[in-house]
Every structure is written in C-alpha cells, then in structure tokens.
Amino acid sequence: MSVTAPQPIQLTNPRGEAITFGGGCPVALIAGPCVIESEEHVHRMAGAIREIAGPFVCKASFDKANRTSLTGFRGPGLQEGLRILTGVKAAGHAILTDIHEPAQAGPAAEVADILQIPAFLCRQTDLLLEAGRTGRIVNIKKGQFVAPRDFRHAAEKVASVGNAKILLTERGSSFGYNNLVVDMRGLEIMREFGWPVVFDATHSVQLPSGAGNASGGQPQFIEPLARAAVAVGVDGIFVEVHDRPDQALSDGPNALRLDQLAGFCKRLRALDGLIKAPNFLHG
C-alpha cells in the first residue's frame, strides 16, 4: 500500500501548539458545533472538546446561509459571530469558520486561522480569490455536485493569488433523493493534487432536506465512514460535535454526541498510527 503525504500545512494555536495537516503527520481534528448557538455554548463546547481531544481546530459558523427552510436558525451574524469567536480564540483555540461572500473574507481572516468555503459555493471564483488573498489557510469543501478530479479547479483558483495553504474536504456526493454517497476513491484522487485532504464525517451522513423542512441524518455511520477515510490516509477529520444533538439549532441529526468523542478519537488515532507507520506503508 502507498499513501502519498501532501506537503504539510501548519498552524499554531494561541497556546503555542502546532496543528499540522499533511506531511505524514498524525490526523488532525476539526471539531465543534455547526453554528454559534450562544457565546456560552460555543465556549463550553470548545473547552470540552479540548479536554477530550487535545489540540484541535474549533469549528463554528457565524452564519448558515444555506438552510433548507427560511425559518431555520442561521446564527448571530458576521459582526457578533466574529466577536464571539475572538473570545474563543483568546481562550486558546485555533478557529475555523465559513464565509459566504467575498466581503466577509477580510473581517473573518482577522479572527479565523482557517476560512472555509461551503460546498455549495466551491465554484464561486470571487469568493475563492478573496479567501486566498487573505493569506489564511483556506478549506474548500467539495460540492456535492463536483467530481473529485474536477475539484482541483477550485484549489487552483485560490493558488492563483499566491496562497498554497489549501485544504480539500470531502463531504459526500448527491444523487438526489435526500441522500449523500461517499466514494473513498475520491480521497486518493484529491491527494494527487498535492494539498492535504480532510474528510467531513458528519455532513457525509446528512440526509439533505430529509426531514421535510430541515435536513436529517444517519449518525450511526459517522464513525464507520471516518474509519474508512483514515484507512485511506487522510490528513484531517472534520466532525461536528454537540452535547445535545436532539436540541441543536442546526444539523443536530448528523452531529456526533460529545460523550462519544473520546472513543471516536481514540479509535481513529490508533488506526491512523497503524496506517502511517513506515513498516505498514513500505513493508
């Protein structure tokens, strides 16, 4: 078996701890609630995840601009959301958040270590270029409608402005009928481009609009799919985590319960260590 190790992309959290994607390093973790539900909640979740998993990238969105229903909770908005995330960063956490419009890139980059391009927007040239110009790491989620080999065009748009700090995230492909399918071959295909690849284990089990006016999910498949992705040799795992998924204001049906995170990380890290061990890769 041969696993290509993309050139590493590293960030340092406010505690001075390095978090590295690629280069054959241990699988990195991106985790947190889908959306900022309240200042208290996102701080509590970040602290709990840190205690369980160690250094990680805290993910929380200030706006969910692509909710199924007009009445779906979107979050506190740009200004208030970035104020809250500034506090989370001051507490010692690296930050990832979504941007939806080019004008959001600059303000978000003042707080976030990683700017995330939502899957539905991965072909929006102006958004990709502005994200790239900030110099921050840019995590591009592969659109549900984009073939793995075609995804390199999104990355090349960011790279065209001189920013090679790019992560590529798989989150499943849609064939309609309120379901997503993950083709693990796509992870290897995307690694050929030379940028680290992340697997989104929670959105990949989403059932888009499967609950009528909201998305459903199949959380029982979060860990099996994550294990499969780690076995391929991905550089990072993205997982939305919530202490009470049944009460979450966004994407609760496909979130990992906080009390399952410890076992989840332990098993994935054990498998990752085996897959990336030199004797396994070359013997």
Beta strands, then each sheet from edge to edge (+ up, - down):
strand 1: 9-12
strand 2: 18-21
strand 3: 28-32
strand 4: 57-59
strand 5: 94-98
strand 6: 114-117
strand 7: 137-141
strand 8: 166-170
strand 9: 173-174
strand 10: 180-181
strand 11: 197-200
strand 12: 206-207
strand 13: 216-217
strand 14: 236-242
strand 15: 256-257
sheet 1: 1+ 2-
sheet 2: 15+ 14+ 3+ 4+ 5+ 6+ 7+ 8+ 11+
sheet 3: 9+ 10-
sheet 4: 12+ 13-
end
